């Protein structure tokens, strides 16, 4: 009998600290940096613990944006269209859409007010 090599998934082996992809690490540090601004403000007001909590919460939000994907929920229209996409891509597209000044007009049949 011969030896057969099974293919291996090596996609996640280039990660830093295993749970962080490069993108999620970048989002976590950016949001934690914003949290540091709040930390310095709250530490000046002698509320250091509140500042640390803000840093942790914002870092967690950044990690979630960089890591999570939008779930496919059948009940909500927006989740049907964006299901399976990265959250940061959805946010980026929404910001681009708002910045371009475009609007969406919806026509509903049978509801004319003439």
N, C-alpha and C positions, 0 to 999 in steps of 0.2 A: 504494500500500500504506500501511496505517495503522501507527501505532506502538502496540505493546502493552507494557504494564508487567507484568513477572513478579513474583509475590508473593515476598517475602523473609522469611526467618526472622530476626527482630530480638530474639529471646528473650535472647541472651547479650550484647547490647550495653550493658546497664546494669551490667555487672560491674566490680568494682574490680580493677585489675591483671590483667585477663583470665582468670586461672586461679581467682580467688577469687569465689565468689558471696557474698552477704551472710551466708548461713548458715555456709558453710565458713570465712569469715574470723572469724566470731564463735567457732566451735568452736576454731579454731587459736589465737586469742588467749587463750581460757579455759584450754586445756590448756598453752599456753606459760606462762601465769601460775602454774599449778600447778608447772610445771617450774622456775620461778624460785625457788620455795620450796626445792626440792632444790638449786638452784645456790647459794643462800646457805648452806645447811647444808654442802655439800661445799667451798665456798670457805673456810668457817671451819676446816675440817679440812685446808686447803692442798691440796685436790684440785679445782682450778678446772676442769680439762679434763673431768673426770667430770661436773661440774655442767652444763657447756655441752652435753655429749652428751645428758644427761637432758632439758634444755630442748628440744633439737632433736628427740629421739625423741618426747616428749610432744606437741610441736607437730605433728609428722607424723601421730601417731595422731589428734589432733583434726581435722586436715585430712581424713584418710581417713574419719572418722565423719561429718563434715559433707558430704562430696562423694560417696562411693561408694554404690552400690546393691547389694543382695544378689543374687548371681548365681542363675540358675535351674539347679540341678543335679538331675538326675533320680534320682541314687543316694540322696540323703538326704531324709528325710521333711520336716524343717524347712525345707529349701531349696525344696521343691516349694510349700509354703504361703506362704513369704515372698519368693519370687523376684520381683525387679523393684522391691521396696520400698526406701526409703532406710534405711540402717543406723541412723541416729539414731531413726527412728520405731520400728524393731524394738526397740531398747534401751529406749526410753521406755515402750513397751507392756509389755515384760517386767518393768520396775521397778514399774509400776503394778499388774501382776498379783501380784507378790510382796508388795507393800505391802498389798494388800487382803486377804491371807491366804487366798486361794482355793487349792483343790487340784484336780488333775485325776486322776480315777479311770478306769482302763482295764479294761474287761472283755474277756477273751479267751475266745471260745467253745471248748468242748471241753476246757478245762483246769481243771475243778473238782477240788478236793481234798477232796471229801466222803467 
